[in-house]
Amino acid sequence: MQKILLGPAGSPAKSTLEGITEVKKLGLQAMEVQYTHGIKMNLALAEEVGKEAEKEKISLSIHAPYYINLLSTDPKILKASRKRIIDSCHRGHLMNATKVVFHPGYYGKKSKEESYKMMKEELKIIQKEIRKKRWKIDIAPETMGRTFQFGNFEETIELVKELKCNFCIDISHIYALNHGKINYDYIFDQIEKLRKDIHFHFQGIEYNKNGEKRHMVLNGNPGFKEFAKKLLDRKINATIICESPVTWRDSLKMKKILEVLGYKFQG
């Protein structure tokens, strides 16, 4: 039976703990804990968050800080970037989160080929640390939306094939990078070969010649209904995290669209 989980990026309440309760009350099923501007959650709180999520049956994922560039030429930035992902993974393990999503980095003056090789080696270092600590968590590089960012759809898929890591498919980023075009059949053909449960980000988006300009409310660019139809036709198990300026409200809009299309949420 197909399983779809919906939820906001970040807490819809004042704290992460309160947010889990609120997500449950709203009739949503998932939440992405946001460390985007730095990791301020201690390890004890991470454990408490995990227990609360288990009690309320809310699926958790984590978004690592934005200040990550695994393609930097500065050794200090590289080391700090690895640490931010690893520290996110530690907390993710403690809260029984499924994955840690992150923005991989920037090409800079490197070619795409050089960037890919370096990124692969950097992610291997992080994976080795996760295995060493025996953490039950997976890293998930996100598909990015700007021409100067590493992580277009093909690069992300190739990393997953080689490293057997997880991934986050940001539909709106792909749409923006391709200037308002998206081929769902092509995307789903690729990702279905890799995993049975897919982690998505979805929101409205504004773009320019360089791709993503900013996230917007759900506004038909891209259209969620078209995406939802394809998802249901393919019977893909999915977690869909909304990163719009009004995350939980737009998650509820997504829920209504899926229900109109015939999907029945459990609980």
For each residue, the residues with C-beta under 8 A, 3 or more apart:
1:
2: 232 235 236 237 263
3: 197 237 238 266
4: 231 237 238 239 240 258 263 265
5: 29 30 59 238 239 240
6: 28 29 30 239 240 242 251 254 255 258 265
7: 23 28 29 30 31 32 58 59 239 240 241 242 248 251
8: 11 12 19 23 28 31 32 241 242 247 248 251
9: 32 34 63 201 241 242 243 247
10: 19 31 32 33 34 247
11: 8 14 15 16 18 19 20 22 31 33 34
12: 8 19 22 23 26 247 248
13: 18 19 21 22
14: 11 18
15: 11 18 19
16: 11 19 20 33 41 45 49
17: 20 21 45 48 49 52
18: 11 13 14 15 21 22
19: 8 10 11 12 13 15 16 22 23 31
20: 11 16 17 23 24 31 49 52 53 56 58
21: 13 17 18 24 25 52 56
22: 11 12 13 18 19 25 26 248
23: 7 8 12 19 20 26 28 29 30 31 56 58 248
24: 20 21 27 28 56 57 58
25: 21 22
26: 12 22 23 248 251 252
27: 24 252 255 265
28: 6 7 8 23 24 31 58 248 251 252 255
29: 5 6 7 23 57 58 59 265 267
30: 5 6 7 23 58 59 60 61 239 240 241
31: 7 8 10 11 19 20 23 28 53 58 59 60 61
32: 7 8 9 10 60 61 62 63 101 241
33: 10 11 16 41 49 60 61 62 63 91 95 97
34: 9 10 11 63
35: 38 39 40 41 62 63 64 65 84 88 91
36: 63 65 66
37: 65 66
38: 35 65 67
39: 35 65 84 87 88 91
40: 35
41: 16 33 35 45 46 49 91
42: 45 46
43: 46 47 90 91 94
44: 47 48
45: 16 17 41 42 48 49
46: 41 42 43 49 50 90 91 92 94 95
47: 43 44 50 51 94 95
48: 17 44 45 51 52
49: 16 17 20 33 41 45 46 52 53 60 95
50: 46 47 53 54 60 94 95 96 97
51: 47 48 54 55
52: 17 20 21 48 49 55 56
53: 20 31 49 50 56 57 58 59 60 95 96
54: 50 51 57 96
55: 51 52
56: 20 21 23 24 52 53
57: 24 29 53 54 267
58: 7 20 23 24 28 29 30 31 53
59: 5 7 29 30 31 53 98 239
60: 30 31 32 33 49 50 53 92 95 96 97 98
61: 30 31 32 33 92 97 98 99 100 101 140 199 239 241
62: 32 33 35 88 91 92 95 97 99 100 101
63: 9 32 33 34 35 36 100 101 102
64: 35 68 84 85 88 100 101 102
65: 35 36 37 38 39 68 84 88
66: 36 37 103
67: 38 80 81 84
68: 64 65 81 84 85 102 103 104 105
69: 72 77 78 81 105 106
70: 78 81 82 104 105 118 119 122 123 150
71: 104 105 106 107 108 110 115 118 119 122 150
72: 69 77 78 81 105 106 108
73: 108
74: 77 78
75: 78 79
76: 79 80
77: 69 72 74 80 81
78: 69 70 72 74 75 81 82 122
79: 75 76 82 83
80: 67 76 77 83 84
81: 67 68 69 70 72 77 78 84 85 105 122
82: 70 78 79 85 86 122 125 126 129
83: 79 80 86 87
84: 35 39 64 65 67 68 80 81 87 88 102
85: 64 68 81 82 88 89 100 102 126 139
86: 82 83 89 90 126 129 130
87: 39 83 84 90 91
88: 35 39 62 64 65 84 85 91 92 100 102
89: 85 86 92 93 100 126 129 130 135 137 139
90: 43 46 86 87 93 94 133 135
91: 33 35 39 41 43 46 62 87 88 94 95 97
92: 46 60 61 62 88 89 95 97 99 100 135 137
93: 89 90 96 97 133 135 136 137
94: 43 46 47 50 90 91
95: 33 46 47 49 50 53 60 62 91 92
96: 50 53 54 60 93 136
97: 33 50 60 61 62 91 92 93 100 137
98: 59 60 61 137 138 166 199 239
99: 61 62 92 137 138 139 140 166 168 199
100: 61 62 63 64 85 88 89 92 97 137 138 139 140
101: 32 61 62 63 64 140 141 142 168 199 201
102: 63 64 68 84 85 88 139 140 141 142
103: 66 68 142 144 149 151
104: 68 70 71 119 141 142 144 149 150 151
105: 68 69 70 71 72 81 115 119 149 150 151
106: 69 71 72 148 149 150
107: 71 110 111 112 115 148 149 150
108: 71 72 73
109:
110: 71 107 114 115 118
111: 107 114 115
112: 107 115 116 155
113: 116 117
114: 110 111 117 118
115: 71 105 107 110 111 112 118 119 150
116: 112 113 119 120 150 155 158 159
117: 113 114 120 121
118: 70 71 110 114 115 121 122
119: 70 71 104 105 115 116 122 123 150 155 159
120: 116 117 123 124 159 162 163
121: 117 118 124 125
122: 70 71 78 81 82 118 119 125 126
123: 70 119 120 126 127 139 141 159 163 165
124: 120 121 127 128 163
125: 82 121 122 128 129
126: 82 85 86 89 122 123 129 130 139
127: 123 124 130 131 139 163 165
128: 124 125 131 132
129: 82 86 89 125 126 132 133
130: 86 89 126 127 133 135 137 139
131: 127 128 134
132: 128 129
133: 90 93 129 130
134: 131
135: 89 90 92 93 130
136: 93 96
137: 89 92 93 97 98 99 100 130
138: 98 99 100 165 166
139: 85 89 99 100 102 123 126 127 130 165 166
140: 61 99 100 101 102 165 166 167 168 199
141: 101 102 104 123 151 156 159 160 165 167 168
142: 101 102 103 104 151 156 167 168 170 173 201
143: 151 152 153 156 167 168 169 170 173 174
144: 103 104 149 150 151 152 170 173 177 212
145: 149 170 172 173 174 176 177 205 207 211 212
146: 149 176 177 210 211 212
147: 177 210 211
148: 106 107 210
149: 103 104 105 106 107 144 145 146 211
150: 70 71 104 105 106 107 115 116 119 144 155
151: 103 104 105 141 142 143 144 155 156
152: 143 144 155 156 177
153: 143 156 157 169 174 187 190
154: 157 158
155: 112 116 119 150 151 152 158 159
156: 141 142 143 151 152 153 159 160 167 169
157: 153 154 160 161 167 190 191 194
158: 116 154 155 161 162
159: 116 119 120 123 141 155 156 162 163 165 167
160: 141 156 157 163 164 165 166 167 194
161: 157 158 164 194
162: 120 158 159
163: 120 123 124 127 159 160
164: 160 161
165: 123 127 138 139 140 141 159 160
166: 98 99 138 139 140 160 195 199
167: 140 141 142 143 156 157 159 160 191 194 195 199
168: 99 101 140 141 142 143 199 200 201
169: 143 153 156 174 187 191 198 199 200 201
170: 142 143 144 145 173 174 200 201 202 243
171: 174 175 182 187 200 201 202 222 227
172: 145 175 176 201 202 203 204 205 212 215 222 243
173: 142 143 144 145 170 176 177 201 205 211 212
174: 143 145 153 169 170 171 177 178 182 187
175: 171 172 178 180 181 182 205 207 221 222
176: 145 146 172 173 179 180 205 206 207 211 212 213
177: 144 145 146 147 152 173 174 207 211 212
178: 174 175 181 182
179: 176 207 209 211
180: 175 176 207 221 222
181: 175 178
182: 171 174 175 178 187 222
183: 186 187
184: 187 188 226 227 230
185: 188 189 230
186: 183 189 190
187: 153 169 171 174 182 183 184 190 191
188: 184 185 191 192 230 234 236
189: 185 186 192 193
190: 153 157 186 187 193 194
191: 157 167 169 187 188 194 195 198
192: 188 189 195 234 236
193: 189 190
194: 157 160 161 167 190 191
195: 166 167 191 192 198
196: 237
197: 3 237 238 239
198: 169 191 195 236 237 238 239
199: 61 98 99 101 140 166 167 168 169 238 239 241
200: 168 169 170 171 238 239 240 241
201: 9 101 142 168 169 170 171 172 173 240 241 242 243
202: 170 171 172 222 224 227 240 241 242 243 254
203: 172 215 216 217 218 242 243 244 250
204: 172 215 216 217 218 219 220 221 222 244 250
205: 145 172 173 175 176 212 213 214 215 216 221 222
206: 176 212 213 214 216 221
207: 145 175 176 177 179 180 211 212 213
208: 211 213
209: 179
210: 146 147 148 213
211: 145 146 147 149 173 176 177 179 207 208
212: 144 145 146 172 173 176 177 205 206 207 215
213: 176 205 206 207 208 210
214: 205 206
215: 172 203 204 205 212 243 244 245
216: 203 204 205 206 219 221 244 245
217: 203 204 244 245 246 250
218: 203 204 224 242 244 250 253 254
219: 204 216
220: 204 223
221: 175 180 204 205 206 216
222: 171 172 175 180 182 202 204 205 226 227
223: 220 226 227
224: 202 218 227 228 253 254 257
225: 228 229 257 261
226: 184 222 223 229 230
227: 171 184 202 222 223 224 230 231
228: 224 225 231 232 254 257 258 261 263
229: 225 226 232 233 261
230: 184 185 188 226 227 233 234
231: 4 227 228 234 236 238
232: 2 228 229 235 258 261 262 263
233: 229 230
234: 188 192 230 231
235: 2 232
236: 2 188 192 198 231
237: 2 3 4 196 197 198
238: 3 4 5 197 198 199 200 231
239: 4 5 6 7 30 59 61 98 197 198 199 200
240: 4 5 6 7 30 200 201 202 251 254
241: 7 8 9 30 32 61 199 200 201 202
242: 6 7 8 9 201 202 203 218 247 248 250 251 254
243: 9 170 172 201 202 203 215 247
244: 203 204 215 216 217 218 247 250
245: 215 216 217
246: 217 249 250
247: 8 9 10 12 242 243 244 250 251
248: 7 8 12 22 23 26 28 242 251 252
249: 246 252 253
250: 203 204 217 218 242 244 246 247 253 254
251: 6 7 8 26 28 240 242 247 248 254 255
252: 26 27 28 248 249 255 256
253: 218 224 249 250 256 257
254: 6 202 218 224 228 240 242 250 251 257 258
255: 6 27 28 251 252 258 259 265
256: 252 253 259 260
257: 224 225 228 253 254 260 261
258: 4 6 228 232 254 255 261 263 265
259: 255 256 262 263 264 265
260: 256 257
261: 225 228 229 232 257 258
262: 232 259
263: 2 4 228 232 258 259
264: 259
265: 4 6 27 29 255 258 259
266: 3
267: 29 57
